[in-house]
Amino acid sequence: MRKRILLVTLLVSVVGVLFLSVLFSAVFYGQTVEQAFAELKIYMNVYEAQFSDLPLSEENAHRLSEELGGVRVTFLSDSGDVLADTGGSTENHITREEVQEALLTGEGQSVRTSATLRESLLYYCRAVEREDGVVLVRLALPARSGLAIFADSLPSVVWFLVVDILCCLFVAWLATSFVLRPVEQLTQEAARSGGREVRTKYAELAPIAKMINLMNADLHEKVEKMKEDRRLEKLILNSIEHGIVIFRDPSDVILINRTAKRLLDYEVNEPVPCFINDREIVAVLEAGENASLVRKIEGRYYSFRFTFNERSRVLLITDVTETTAAAISKNDFIANVTHEMNTPLTSIRGFAELIASGAMPPEKMEGAANTIIRQSNRLSNLIRSIINFSAIDSDELPDYEVDLSELLREIVASFEPKIAEKKLALTFEAEDGVKVFSRRERLLEIVNNLVSNAIRYNKEGGALKVQLCGGECPLLTVADTGIGISEEDRSRIFDRFYTVDKSHNGAGGGFGLGLAIVKKLCRRAGWQLSVESELDKGTAFSIRFCAGKKQ
């Protein structure tokens, strides 16, 4: 900007000097012409005073020219004929501008190039009355043109231009320094302000400082909003349970959240391991077509959903453990139900075919009938358990206060024959008046299943402990010294039709729905169900009835 100001100032100065030089040359030329015509008029008075009575001869013309310092003298008749001319011209001058003007007004003047001398002359012509008639006397002086005057002054103009340029450069440098220094200081202060208010002591720059402050405030607000949006974006990305990876290739990761980093074992500036080591994923990336894969990581199942666009690739990692477990549970449910129903049905069908064919001896007929009845009862119990399990979700009957202490005593008393049969040492501890807000049939289902399982899977001559503690959150514990539950089975004992005894022969008397019903009822009521077990040492189930009082 400083250079531009200097160049513009210099250009304006040079053009101004040249224009003034031409203008002054023209003015000087005009003044010179007027002064020359004034001198010629004075010379004409000399003629009238000293030569008006003399003959119009060449001799007198030269005498007058010498008297006037070499002025060209021409004597003309009123018809334009040359009577005498110190310039040597003999042609008729009637067409000359100064001659025509003198004939009309008495005197005339003009500036033109002489056809005889080939130079520019100033002509002054006057009509003079003589005894022999009117004659024309013309005086002429050499005339310098305006261009010649300008050319003569050009050296001076050049020196003046040099001095003017130097002065202009100096003055322009001073002016720009004084004008631009405050602007530069304001710019530097704005650059170093860091969002702080910018001030200036110059009133002319106050609007600019105000505008900068407004822009800084607006920019600061936008930057803060962008930071907040970025922080919120990172918070959301790192908070969601899904893993997200946006990448161009295995080594060029654009964005990855915390969940994806953990699951993929990703380190910054390193390729994503599974993108180069997993053959199926490598094939998906090479194909560039949307695809979904399932991978097991840290004991859980995750869906890897790959999507592709022109600029990037996106991987969405979703935990599908529950969905996978539900699918496995569904398959197990179908397999177990089929197996549980197939055993009694096979027995019933076999005996029925023997009876229908008459191949069974009469003495075995009663035993076959009893077998058919027993297997039919088992099949009915299975169907009733399935219906009971399914009916829990649609149970909308109101709850009421149930005396759990009394109910627990009744149930334990009903199991005394089985306890005695298995020679178990019973320890029963129940505080009086412990009440739970629920329904009697729900609690009866829960306690029956826990106690019957503790007897069924206990060892011969083992121990059985049933304990109920009161308080704000009553605690029921049913513990045995039976076969226990392995670590592998512990996560699945509450699944439908899952039993520790894999024989499915019915010897234990259970279908694998008891604990599933217990868990479903506790979860529906909000009670806390827990289990502690050690293989070959025993199992303890505990229920804390905290949420039950709030229903």
C-alpha positions in Angstrom: 0.0 0.0 0.0 2.9 2.4 0.8 4.4 1.8 -2.7 1.0 2.4 -4.3 0.6 5.7 -2.5 4.2 6.8 -3.5 3.6 5.8 -7.1 0.3 7.6 -7.3 1.7 10.7 -5.7 4.7 10.7 -8.0 2.5 10.2 -11.1 0.2 13.1 -10.1 3.2 15.3 -9.4 4.9 14.6 -12.7 1.7 15.0 -14.7 1.0 18.2 -12.9 4.4 19.7 -13.6 4.2 18.8 -17.3 0.7 20.2 -17.5 1.8 23.4 -15.8 4.8 23.7 -18.1 2.7 23.4 -21.2 0.1 25.9 -19.7 2.8 28.4 -18.7 4.4 28.1 -22.2 1.1 28.8 -23.8 0.5 31.8 -21.5 4.0 33.1 -22.1 3.6 32.7 -25.9 0.3 34.6 -25.8 1.9 37.4 -23.8 4.9 37.5 -26.1 2.6 37.9 -29.1 0.7 40.7 -27.5 3.9 42.4 -26.5 5.3 42.1 -30.1 2.1 43.6 -31.6 2.4 46.5 -29.1 6.0 47.1 -30.2 4.9 47.0 -33.9 2.3 49.6 -33.2 5.0 51.8 -31.6 7.2 51.2 -34.7 4.3 52.3 -36.9 4.2 55.6 -35.0 7.9 56.1 -35.9 7.0 55.6 -39.6 4.1 58.2 -39.4 6.4 60.6 -37.6 9.5 60.4 -39.8 8.7 58.7 -43.1 5.1 59.4 -43.9 6.0 62.2 -46.4 8.8 60.2 -48.1 8.3 58.2 -51.3 7.3 54.5 -50.9 10.6 53.2 -52.3 12.9 50.3 -51.5 15.4 52.7 -50.2 13.1 54.3 -47.7 11.8 50.8 -46.7 15.3 49.7 -45.9 16.0 53.0 -44.0 12.9 52.4 -41.9 13.8 48.8 -41.2 17.3 49.9 -40.0 15.7 52.6 -37.9 13.4 50.0 -36.3 16.2 47.5 -35.7 15.8 45.2 -38.6 12.0 44.9 -38.7 10.7 43.7 -42.1 8.9 46.6 -43.9 6.5 46.2 -46.7 4.7 49.1 -48.7 1.5 48.0 -50.4 -1.1 49.8 -52.6 -4.8 49.6 -51.7 -5.1 46.8 -54.3 -2.4 44.6 -52.6 0.4 45.2 -55.0 3.9 45.3 -53.4 5.5 48.8 -53.8 8.5 47.9 -51.7 9.5 45.0 -49.4 12.6 44.4 -47.4 11.8 40.7 -47.5 12.0 40.6 -51.3 8.4 39.6 -51.9 6.7 41.0 -55.1 3.4 39.0 -55.3 0.1 40.6 -54.6 -0.9 40.6 -50.9 -4.5 41.3 -51.2 -5.5 37.9 -49.8 -3.4 38.3 -46.7 -5.4 38.3 -43.5 -3.8 41.5 -42.0 -4.2 43.3 -45.4 -7.9 42.6 -45.6 -8.4 43.6 -42.0 -6.5 46.9 -42.5 -8.6 47.8 -45.6 -11.8 47.2 -43.6 -10.9 48.6 -40.2 -7.7 50.7 -40.7 -5.4 48.2 -39.1 -4.9 44.5 -39.0 -2.6 41.8 -37.5 -1.9 38.1 -37.9 0.6 35.4 -37.0 1.5 33.0 -39.8 4.4 31.5 -41.7 5.8 33.7 -44.5 5.6 32.2 -48.0 8.7 34.1 -48.9 11.0 33.7 -45.8 9.6 30.3 -44.7 9.4 31.3 -41.0 6.7 32.3 -38.6 6.2 36.1 -38.5 4.0 38.6 -36.6 2.4 41.0 -39.1 0.9 44.4 -38.3 -0.6 46.4 -41.2 -2.1 49.9 -41.1 -3.8 52.0 -43.8 -2.2 55.4 -44.2 -3.7 58.4 -45.9 -1.3 60.2 -48.3 -1.6 62.9 -50.9 -1.5 60.3 -53.7 -4.2 58.1 -52.0 -4.4 55.3 -49.4 -1.4 53.1 -49.0 -0.8 50.1 -46.7 2.3 49.9 -44.5 3.1 46.5 -43.0 5.7 45.7 -40.3 6.7 42.1 -39.4 8.8 40.6 -36.6 9.9 36.9 -36.3 7.5 35.0 -34.1 8.6 32.1 -31.8 6.0 29.2 -31.6 4.7 27.9 -28.3 6.4 24.5 -29.0 9.7 26.4 -29.4 9.2 28.3 -26.2 8.4 24.9 -24.4 11.5 23.3 -26.0 13.6 26.2 -24.7 12.2 25.7 -21.2 12.5 21.9 -21.3 16.0 21.7 -19.6 14.7 23.8 -16.7 11.5 21.7 -16.6 13.6 18.6 -16.4 15.6 19.9 -13.5 12.5 21.1 -11.9 11.0 17.6 -12.4 14.0 16.0 -10.7 13.7 18.3 -7.7 9.9 17.9 -7.7 10.2 14.1 -7.8 12.7 14.0 -4.9 10.5 16.4 -2.9 7.4 14.4 -3.7 9.0 11.1 -2.7 10.2 12.6 0.6 6.9 14.3 1.3 4.9 11.2 0.3 7.1 9.0 2.4 6.5 11.3 5.4 2.8 11.4 4.7 2.4 7.7 4.3 4.5 7.1 7.4 2.3 9.3 9.5 -0.9 8.0 7.9 -0.1 4.3 7.7 1.8 3.9 11.0 -1.4 4.2 13.1 -3.1 1.8 10.8 -0.2 -0.6 11.1 -0.2 -0.3 14.8 -3.9 -0.9 14.9 -3.5 -4.0 12.7 -0.7 -5.4 14.9 -2.7 -4.7 18.1 -5.7 -6.5 16.5 -3.4 -9.5 15.6 -2.0 -9.7 19.1 -5.3 -9.0 20.9 -6.3 -12.6 21.2 -10.0 -11.6 21.4 -9.4 -8.7 23.7 -10.9 -5.2 23.0 -8.8 -3.2 20.5 -8.4 0.5 21.2 -6.9 3.5 19.3 -6.2 7.1 20.2 -7.0 8.3 16.7 -10.6 9.4 16.2 -10.4 8.6 12.5 -9.6 5.0 13.2 -12.2 4.5 16.0 -14.8 3.1 13.6 -12.3 0.6 12.3 -11.4 -0.4 15.8 -15.1 -0.8 16.7 -15.6 -2.9 13.6 -12.6 -5.1 14.5 -14.0 -5.5 18.1 -17.4 -6.5 16.7 -15.7 -9.0 14.3 -13.5 -10.4 17.2 -16.6 -10.8 19.4 -18.5 -12.6 16.6 -15.5 -14.7 15.7 -14.9 -15.5 19.4 -18.6 -16.6 19.8 -18.4 -18.8 16.7 -15.1 -20.3 17.8 -16.5 -21.1 21.2 -19.6 -22.6 19.6 -17.4 -24.7 17.3 -15.4 -25.8 20.3 -18.5 -26.6 22.3 -20.0 -28.5 19.3 -16.7 -30.4 18.9 -16.6 -31.2 22.6 -20.2 -32.3 22.5 -19.5 -34.4 19.4 -16.6 -36.1 21.1 -18.6 -36.6 24.3 -21.4 -38.2 22.3 -19.1 -40.3 20.2 -17.2 -41.5 23.3 -20.3 -42.0 25.4 -22.3 -44.2 23.0 -21.9 -47.9 23.4 -21.5 -48.4 19.7 -18.1 -48.3 18.1 -17.7 -45.9 15.1 -14.7 -45.8 12.7 -14.5 -43.5 9.7 -11.5 -44.2 7.5 -10.1 -44.0 4.0 -7.9 -47.1 4.2 -6.6 -49.3 7.1 -3.8 -46.9 7.8 -5.8 -43.6 7.3 -8.3 -43.3 10.1 -10.3 -40.1 10.0 -12.4 -40.6 13.2 -12.6 -43.3 15.8 -14.4 -43.2 19.2 -13.3 -44.7 22.5 -15.4 -47.8 22.2 -14.0 -48.7 18.8 -10.4 -48.1 20.0 -10.9 -50.5 22.9 -12.6 -53.2 20.8 -10.2 -53.0 17.9 -7.1 -52.5 20.0 -6.2 -49.4 17.9 -3.2 -47.3 18.4 -2.8 -43.8 16.9 -0.9 -43.6 13.6 -1.0 -47.4 13.3 -3.2 -49.5 10.9 -6.4 -51.0 12.4 -5.2 -54.6 13.2 -8.4 -56.5 12.0 -8.4 -54.5 8.8 -5.1 -56.2 7.7 -5.2 -59.5 9.7 -8.8 -60.6 9.3 -9.1 -62.3 5.9 -12.9 -61.9 5.7 -12.7 -58.2 6.6 -9.9 -57.7 4.1 -12.1 -59.2 1.4 -15.0 -56.9 2.3 -12.8 -53.8 2.1 -11.4 -55.0 -1.2 -14.9 -55.6 -2.6 -16.1 -52.2 -1.5 -19.7 -53.4 -1.0 -21.8 -52.9 2.2 -21.6 -56.0 4.4 -22.1 -57.1 8.0 -20.0 -59.5 10.0 -20.1 -60.9 13.5 -17.0 -61.1 15.7 -16.5 -62.4 19.2 -14.4 -60.0 21.4 -13.8 -60.5 25.1 -16.5 -63.0 25.4 -19.2 -60.9 23.7 -20.6 -60.8 20.2 -20.3 -57.7 18.0 -21.8 -56.9 14.6 -19.3 -55.2 12.2 -21.4 -53.2 9.7 -19.3 -51.8 6.8 -20.7 -49.0 4.5 -18.9 -47.4 1.7 -19.1 -44.0 -0.1 -16.9 -42.1 -2.6 -14.8 -40.3 0.0 -14.6 -42.6 3.0 -15.6 -45.9 4.6 -17.6 -46.3 7.8 -17.6 -49.1 10.3 -20.3 -49.4 12.9 -19.7 -51.8 15.7 -22.8 -52.9 17.7 -23.0 -55.2 20.7 -25.3 -58.1 19.6 -24.5 -60.3 22.6 -28.1 -60.2 23.9 -29.5 -60.8 20.4 -27.1 -63.7 19.8 -27.9 -65.1 23.2 -31.6 -64.8 22.5 -31.1 -66.7 19.2 -29.1 -69.4 21.0 -31.7 -69.5 23.8 -34.5 -69.8 21.2 -32.7 -72.7 19.5 -32.0 -74.3 22.9 -35.6 -73.8 23.9 -36.9 -75.5 20.7 -34.4 -78.3 21.1 -35.2 -78.8 24.8 -39.0 -78.6 24.4 -38.8 -81.0 21.5 -36.7 -83.4 23.6 -38.8 -83.1 26.7 -42.0 -83.8 24.8 -40.5 -86.5 22.7 -39.5 -88.7 25.6 -43.0 -89.1 27.2 -44.6 -89.2 23.8 -42.3 -92.0 22.6 -43.1 -94.0 25.7 -46.9 -93.4 25.4 -46.9 -94.2 21.7 -44.8 -97.4 22.2 -47.1 -98.8 24.9 -50.2 -97.8 23.1 -49.1 -99.6 19.9 -48.3 -102.7 21.9 -51.8 -102.6 23.5 -53.5 -101.9 20.2 -51.7 -104.8 18.5 -52.6 -107.3 21.3 -49.0 -108.3 21.7 -48.8 -107.3 25.3 -49.5 -110.0 27.9 -52.5 -109.3 30.2 -50.4 -109.4 33.3 -48.3 -106.4 32.0 -51.3 -104.4 30.9 -51.7 -102.7 34.2 -48.0 -101.6 34.3 -48.2 -100.3 30.8 -51.3 -98.3 31.7 -49.6 -96.8 34.7 -46.6 -95.9 32.5 -48.8 -94.2 30.0 -50.6 -92.3 32.9 -47.3 -91.2 34.4 -45.8 -90.0 31.1 -49.0 -88.2 30.3 -48.8 -86.5 33.7 -45.2 -85.5 33.0 -46.2 -84.1 29.5 -49.1 -82.2 31.1 -46.8 -80.8 33.8 -44.4 -79.7 31.1 -47.1 -77.9 29.1 -48.5 -76.4 32.3 -45.0 -75.0 33.2 -44.6 -73.5 29.7 -48.0 -71.9 30.0 -47.2 -70.6 33.5 -43.9 -69.2 32.2 -45.5 -67.4 29.3 -48.4 -66.1 31.5 -46.1 -64.1 33.8 -45.7 -61.3 31.2 -49.5 -60.9 30.8 -50.2 -61.1 34.6 -51.8 -57.7 35.5 -53.6 -58.8 38.8 -53.0 -56.3 41.7 -50.4 -57.0 44.4 -51.2 -57.2 48.1 -49.2 -57.8 51.3 -48.2 -61.4 51.9 -46.8 -62.9 55.1 -43.6 -64.5 53.8 -42.7 -66.0 57.1 -45.9 -68.0 57.3 -45.7 -69.0 53.6 -42.1 -70.2 54.0 -43.0 -72.4 57.0 -45.9 -74.0 55.0 -43.7 -74.7 52.0 -40.8 -76.2 54.0 -43.3 -78.4 55.9 -44.7 -79.7 52.6 -41.1 -80.8 51.6 -40.4 -82.6 54.8 -41.1 -86.1 53.3 -38.6 -85.5 50.4 -36.1 -84.0 52.9 -36.4 -87.1 55.1 -36.2 -89.4 52.1 -32.9 -87.9 51.0 -31.7 -87.7 54.7 -30.9 -84.0 54.5 -30.1 -81.9 57.6 -32.6 -79.0 57.5 -31.8 -75.6 59.1 -34.8 -73.3 59.1 -34.4 -69.8 60.4 -37.2 -67.3 59.7 -38.1 -64.1 61.5 -41.8 -63.7 62.3 -44.0 -61.1 60.6 -41.8 -60.6 57.5 -44.2 -59.3 54.9 -43.7 -58.6 51.2 -45.9 -56.7 48.8 -46.7 -59.2 46.0 -49.1 -62.1 45.5 -49.2 -65.4 47.3 -49.0 -67.6 44.1 -45.9 -65.7 42.9 -44.0 -66.1 46.1 -45.2 -69.8 46.3 -43.8 -70.4 42.8 -40.4 -68.8 43.7 -39.9 -70.6 47.1 -41.2 -73.9 45.7 -38.7 -73.8 42.9 -35.7 -72.8 45.0 -36.4 -75.4 47.8 -37.2 -78.2 45.3 -34.0 -77.5 43.4 -32.0 -77.5 46.7 -33.4 -80.9 47.5 -33.2 -82.4 44.0 -29.5 -81.5 43.4 -28.3 -82.1 46.9 -26.2 -85.0 48.0 -27.5 -87.9 49.9 -27.2 -87.0 53.6 -26.3 -83.3 52.8 -27.5 -80.1 54.4 -30.3 -77.7 53.5 -30.6 -74.2 54.9 -33.6 -71.9 54.5 -33.1 -68.5 56.1 -35.4 -65.3 56.1 -34.2 -62.0 57.6 -36.6 -59.1 58.0 -35.9 -55.4 57.9 -36.5 -52.7 55.3 -35.4 -55.1 52.6 -36.1 -58.7 53.6 -33.5 -61.3 52.5 -34.4 -64.9 51.7 -31.5 -67.4 51.3 -31.8 -71.1 50.2 -28.5 -72.9 50.4 -27.6 -76.6 49.9 -24.4 -78.7 49.9 -25.2 -80.4 46.6 -23.4 -80.8 43.3 -22.8 -77.1 42.8 -22.7 -75.2 39.6 -19.7 -74.8 37.3 -18.5 -71.5 36.1 -19.6 -72.4 32.6 -23.2 -73.3 33.7 -23.6 -70.4 36.1 -24.3 -67.8 33.4 -27.0 -70.0 31.9 -28.8 -71.6 34.8 -31.6 -69.1 34.4 -32.2 -69.9 30.8 -35.3 -71.7 29.8 -35.0 -75.6 29.8 -31.4 -75.4 30.8 -30.5 -78.0 33.5 -27.3 -78.9 35.1 -28.3 -82.5 34.5 -28.0 -82.9 30.7 -29.6 -86.4 30.6 -33.2 -85.1 30.1 -34.4 -88.5 31.3 -36.7 -86.9 33.9 -34.9 -88.6 36.8 -34.5 -85.4 38.6 -38.1 -84.5 38.0 -37.4 -81.0 36.5 -37.7 -79.5 33.0 -35.3 -76.6 33.4 -38.0 -73.9 33.8 -38.0 -73.4 37.5 -35.1 -71.0 37.8 -36.2 -69.2 34.6 -39.6 -68.6 36.3 -37.8 -67.4 39.5 -35.7 -64.9 37.6 -38.6 -63.6 35.5 -40.8 -63.0 38.6 -37.9 -61.3 40.5 -37.1 -59.1 37.5 -40.7 -58.2 37.1 -41.0 -57.2 40.7 -37.6 -55.5 40.9 -36.1 -57.9 43.4 -32.4 -58.6 43.5 -31.7 -62.3 42.7 -28.1 -63.6 43.2 -26.4 -67.0 43.3 -23.2 -68.2 44.8 -21.9 -71.7 44.0 -18.9 -73.8 44.0 -18.7 -77.1 42.1 -19.2 -80.2 44.3 -19.6 -78.0 47.4 -23.0 -76.4 47.1 -25.1 -73.5 46.0 -26.8 -70.6 47.7 -29.6 -68.5 46.1 -30.5 -65.2 47.7 -33.4 -62.8 47.0 -33.5 -59.3 48.5 -37.1 -57.9 48.4 -36.2 -54.2 48.2 -38.3 -53.0 45.3 -41.2 -55.2 46.3 -42.4 -52.8 49.0 -42.6 -49.9 46.5 -45.1 -51.5 44.2 
